Amino acid sequence: MLQNLETLSREARSWPFEQARNLLAHVLKKRLSDAERDAAKLLIDAGKADEALATFEALNRPVILETGYGPSGLPHMGTFGEVARTTMVRNAFRALTGDHWRTRLIAFSDDMDGLRKVPEGVPNPEMLREDLHLPLTRVRDPFGTHDSFGAHNNARLRAFLDSFGFEYEFMSSTETYRSGRFDATLLTLLERFDKVMGIMLPTLGEERRATYSPFLPISPITGHVLQVPTLERNVERGTIVFDDPAGGRTEVPVTGGHVKLQWKPDWAMRWTALDVDYEMSGKDLIESVRESGKICRALGGTPPEGFNYELFLDVEGKKISKSKGNGLTMDEWLRYGTPESLSWYMFQSPKSAKSLHFNVIPRATDDYLSFIEQYKTQEPAKQIDNAVWHIHSGTPPESASPVSFALLLNLVGVANASSKDQLWAYFAKYLPDATPDNQPVLDRLMGYALNYYEDFAKPSKTYRLPDDKEKAALLDLAERLKALPADTTDGEIIQGEVYAVGKAHEFEPLRAWFQALYEVLLGASQGPRFGSFAAIYGLPQTIALIEAGANGELAA
């Protein structure tokens, strides 16, 4: 599904395709001369990316996209968002180039970093306190399941990414440093030490400048990652000299895992050594991207293409902080909403700040479902800009759920349901052929709706009394529905009666009538399409609900 889309991809307006076109321009400029670039661009624009790759050897190397992760804690919403969004760009690039050009997505774990503080909420904090300043891959695992705390969190990261079906290559900082893969670039940095210091020192405070070095040596005695000045450097031997608090003046090679780099030089070194072509980051790292880019150039590399996404806000509009715990965790979202709804949320407007709170989950879930429905009838040029094309890597499901999440939430509340079996019983007439096996999305949504209603919707429900006009309209609606066959399951017929009552009683605007239905009957300011809700809940039960609301029994 990612092939033969080159023409559509060049005109697509969704942000992953914009990023993919930027990435293509970046790679062509990075690898080819001006004349070669023009020739390659003509071929690719003509849908002949395979010919361009065959013609220019420099294009045969895969395009590298990278995401980074600090394993001092467990995977979180930001980790998911970065990998999900980068995957969307990767797939858009594949479509843009006819899926002829190899791509790689590296999920890089900075597990050689020293443990600076004990994370909250982990077992055996005293043990971790004893291991402070050791590389994360040498810190003992407080959970007792892996060789180290870094290995534990890396395993969680990989299981986390695998559960969403992401295609990626995991890379460990510790293993990569020790393997020698970074050695050549580390030696270049040693040689160009003064240039790197010239970039970094102006960005630091006076006290930090006095002790700063891009190299963080690993103490041969304690194994600690040391933040100490570099006293001497020997380019010919490939070593640095520093004062080890545990052993005095010490000389170590900068290769083979004996040192790691401060994070901005480390980021630049990775870009250079791994030939990274694309990496996105949060808006809070704009300055860091700029400084790392300068260091990358000083090392002879080319900084990758990328963009800065906006950060999430809590329900009060404040920046989310892991330490404050004012955000929403992955596990919390997945208790109340589908993974696809989370992907949809990540897709939408990444350069706009958005609230990340429980109250966004129902809307995100229903928006995702509506985009699935829209996709069915869209022309191809619209389909590849539809969020679900990107969420499902070009192959969205043919169907999702026959009813909305909002409807299920209200059904749970009105029916006082506590199990999926109770909810499925209401669908026996409305969807007689539906089962959990042939409607798996609906079955999953029922579970999410039960959880969400119990934890959030139920405590916030507030029923009100109808005014005289609303009461008359409600009783009129009840009488009209009594005139229909009791086994009516056509939501459109019921919805037609609801509209007719609103017009007959002269509600202006008409949505005020629907808002009255929701507030009086469902205890909420908004709700599902009422005709569909009534068809599933059952006409006799709906009539009884309307009469109870009209007579003030629900508000009481």
Secondary structure, DSSP 8 states (H G I E B T S, - for coil): --SS-HHHHHH--SHHHHHHHHHHHHHHHHHS-HHHHHHHHHHHHTT-HHHHHHH-GGGGS-EEEEEEE-TTS---HHHHHHHHHHHHHHHHHHHHTTT-S-EEEEEEE-TTSB--S--TT-S-HHHHHHTTTSBTTTS--TTSSSSSHHHHHHHHHHHHHHHTT---EEEEHHHHHHHTTTHHHHHHHHHTHHHHHHHHGGGS-HHHHHH--SEEEB-TTT--B------EEETTTTEEEEEETTTEEEEEESSTTSEEE-HHHHHHHHHHHTT--B--EEGGGHHHHHHHHHHHHHTT----B--EE--EE-TTS-B--TTTT-S--HHHHHHHS-HHHHHHHHHS-TTS-EE-SGGGHHHHHHHHHHHHHHHHHS-HHHHTTSHHHHHTTT---S---SS-HHHHHHHHHHHT--SHHHHHHHHHHHSTT--TTT-HHHHHHHHHHHHHIIIIIHHH-------HHHHHHHHHHHHHHHTS-TT---HHHHHHHHHHHHHHTT-SSTHHHHHHHIIIIISSS--S-HHHHHHHH-HHHHHHHHHHHHTTTTT-
